[in-house]
Amino acid sequence: MDQVALAETPAARCAYYRHTCDLPAGFHPAIGRIIVRAGFVGAITMPAALGQQVHDDLIHHRNPLGPIISHVRSKRWTYLIRPDLPDDVRLFAELFRLNVSIVPIGGEIALPSPADVHAGLREWIVPPQNTFRPSGVAIVDTVRVCRNAGLR
């Protein structure tokens, strides 16, 4: 994250995301947001409390963590993933009932930008430091484990 902290302009931050993390990031000056279009990278968004449970379960089982974004105001977390989830209506319905969503191909994934630090919009829970992103299937499986643990 030290390199991201040093990237205090949108252009520098985008360059870091692109070159170090292999995230095809672009900057929209009109809205002041750095985004990635889902496709090459995927994303799963969930309530922060569930996101924390998933995070803790992954650590407990010694699974590597990939990049995780906190959407501070909406209290949601987004896990950046490898886009290996099936296009399955039953899966989307199951996750919808848990208030979890998969960003569709072509959808925008907002990444933390230098301006977000002062606005309290987005921040990294686990910053990207390289090209690693966990399997989307593994994150969904962990969501299920955490959900089932909460039902006991």
JOJO-V900290 format. One record per run of one state. SS is the DSSP state (helix for helix, strand for strand, loop for the rest). FROM is the first residue (numbers start at 0). LEN is the number of residues. If there is no record, write none. Layout:
BEGIN
{{SS/FROM/LEN} {SS/FROM/LEN}}
END
This chain:
BEGIN
{{loop/0/1} {helix/1/5} {loop/6/3} {helix/9/10} {loop/19/6} {strand/25/3} {loop/28/4} {strand/32/6} {loop/38/2} {strand/40/7} {helix/47/13} {loop/60/7} {strand/67/4} {loop/71/4} {strand/75/7} {loop/82/6} {helix/88/9} {loop/97/3} {strand/100/2} {loop/102/5} {strand/107/4} {loop/111/2} {helix/113/6} {loop/119/2} {strand/121/5} {loop/126/7} {strand/133/2} {helix/135/16} {loop/151/1}}
END
